[in-house]
Amino acid sequence: MKITATDTFSIHMEAGFSVADITGKISDFVEKSGFEEGTVNIFAKGSTASVTTTEYEPGTVKDIRQLFQQLAPEGKNYEHHKTWDDGNGHSHLQASVLGPSITIPVQNGKILTGTWQQVILINHDVRERKRTVVLTAIGNFY
């Protein structure tokens, strides 16, 4: 009996703080893999990307952007800049606050998110990026 499944997908993301709703891609993975019950882990590759859940709508996205500008604003002279001189010290700090992964329960072949809860991928970097997300399902399959 199969107990794990893994897949990846990539999304092109704009420079600066940009957000993508990836809920549909996760649901599609669960459905196509025949996954019935357990958990699915969502992992964003890269030290300037993060994953979380929220109500994905323009106001919330704007609020999250403002929150991160207050926590780790762009334009400060971060220690990271002394090492790499790449201007994205704030990007690393912002991404580390949320982290690169989350785990969601799956039951009856569906991810168990709330009515207004979507999974979002965030690019915090000053450059546009092709972001790769790794999905790993662990549990029971049909």
C-alpha positions as CSV (number, residue, x, y, z in Angstrom):
1,M,0.0,0.0,0.0
2,K,1.3,3.4,-0.9
3,I,1.8,5.7,2.1
4,T,3.5,8.8,0.5
5,A,3.4,10.9,-2.7
6,T,5.5,13.8,-3.7
7,D,5.1,16.4,-6.5
8,T,6.5,19.8,-7.3
9,F,5.3,22.8,-9.2
10,S,6.8,26.2,-10.1
11,I,5.3,29.7,-10.3
12,H,6.8,32.8,-11.7
13,M,6.6,35.6,-9.1
14,E,7.2,39.3,-9.5
15,A,10.0,41.2,-7.8
16,G,9.3,42.6,-4.4
17,F,6.6,41.4,-2.1
18,S,4.3,39.2,-4.3
19,V,1.6,36.7,-3.3
20,A,0.1,33.7,-5.2
21,D,-2.9,31.6,-4.1
22,I,-1.7,28.0,-4.4
23,T,-4.7,26.3,-2.8
24,G,-6.0,24.9,-6.1
25,K,-2.7,23.3,-6.9
26,I,-2.6,21.5,-3.5
27,S,-6.2,20.3,-3.9
28,D,-5.4,19.0,-7.4
29,F,-2.3,17.2,-6.1
30,V,-4.4,15.5,-3.4
31,E,-7.1,14.5,-5.8
32,K,-4.8,13.2,-8.6
33,S,-2.6,11.2,-6.2
34,G,-5.5,9.3,-4.8
35,F,-4.7,10.5,-1.4
36,E,-7.6,9.9,1.1
37,E,-6.5,10.7,4.6
38,G,-3.4,12.0,6.4
39,T,-1.4,15.2,6.0
40,V,0.0,17.2,3.1
41,N,3.1,19.3,3.6
42,I,3.7,22.4,1.5
43,F,7.4,23.5,1.3
44,A,8.7,26.5,-0.6
45,K,12.2,26.2,-1.8
46,G,14.4,29.3,-1.3
47,S,15.4,31.4,1.7
48,T,13.3,34.4,0.5
49,A,10.0,32.6,0.1
50,S,7.4,31.6,2.6
51,V,4.1,29.8,2.8
52,T,1.1,30.4,5.1
53,T,-2.7,30.5,5.1
54,T,-5.0,33.5,5.1
55,E,-8.1,34.9,3.6
56,Y,-6.7,35.6,0.1
57,E,-8.3,38.9,-0.9
58,P,-6.7,42.3,-1.9
59,G,-7.2,43.9,1.5
60,T,-5.5,41.1,3.4
61,V,-2.7,41.0,0.9
62,K,-2.1,44.7,1.3
63,D,-2.2,44.4,5.2
64,I,0.3,41.5,5.1
65,R,2.6,43.6,2.9
66,Q,2.3,46.5,5.3
67,L,3.0,44.3,8.3
68,F,6.2,43.0,6.7
69,Q,7.3,46.6,5.8
70,Q,7.0,47.4,9.5
71,L,8.8,44.3,10.8
72,A,11.7,44.3,8.3
73,P,11.5,47.3,6.0
74,E,13.4,47.5,2.7
75,G,16.2,50.1,2.6
76,K,17.8,49.5,6.0
77,N,21.4,48.6,6.1
78,Y,21.2,44.9,7.2
79,E,24.2,42.8,8.1
80,H,23.3,40.5,5.3
81,H,24.2,43.3,2.8
82,K,27.8,43.4,4.1
83,T,28.3,39.8,3.1
84,W,26.5,39.7,-0.2
85,D,25.7,43.3,-1.2
86,D,22.5,42.1,-2.8
87,G,20.0,44.4,-1.1
88,N,17.7,41.7,0.1
89,G,18.4,41.4,3.8
90,H,14.8,42.3,4.6
91,S,13.6,39.6,2.3
92,H,15.4,36.9,4.3
93,L,14.1,38.3,7.6
94,Q,10.5,38.5,6.3
95,A,10.6,35.0,4.9
96,S,12.0,33.6,8.1
97,V,9.1,35.0,10.2
98,L,6.6,32.8,8.4
99,G,8.9,30.0,7.4
100,P,9.0,27.8,4.3
101,S,6.4,25.2,5.1
102,I,3.0,24.3,6.5
103,T,1.1,21.1,7.0
104,I,-2.6,20.6,6.3
105,P,-4.8,17.7,7.3
106,V,-6.5,15.7,4.6
107,Q,-9.8,13.8,5.0
108,N,-12.0,12.0,2.5
109,G,-9.6,13.2,-0.3
110,K,-10.0,16.9,0.6
111,I,-7.7,19.4,2.3
112,L,-9.3,20.6,5.5
113,T,-9.0,24.4,5.1
114,G,-11.6,26.8,6.4
115,T,-14.2,28.4,4.3
116,W,-12.2,31.6,3.8
117,Q,-8.8,30.0,4.3
118,Q,-6.4,29.8,1.3
119,V,-2.8,28.7,1.1
120,I,-0.5,31.4,-0.2
121,L,3.1,31.5,-1.4
122,I,4.9,34.7,-0.8
123,N,8.0,36.0,-2.7
124,H,9.8,38.5,-0.4
125,D,12.9,38.9,-2.7
126,V,13.8,42.1,-4.5
127,R,14.1,40.1,-7.8
128,E,11.5,38.2,-9.7
129,R,11.8,34.5,-9.0
130,K,10.6,31.2,-10.3
131,R,9.4,29.7,-7.1
132,T,9.3,25.9,-6.7
133,V,6.9,24.3,-4.2
134,V,7.3,20.7,-3.0
135,L,4.1,18.8,-1.9
136,T,4.4,15.7,0.2
137,A,1.4,13.7,1.2
138,I,1.7,11.1,4.0
139,G,-1.2,8.8,4.9
140,N,-3.7,6.5,3.2
141,F,-4.3,6.3,-0.5
142,Y,-7.2,4.8,-2.4
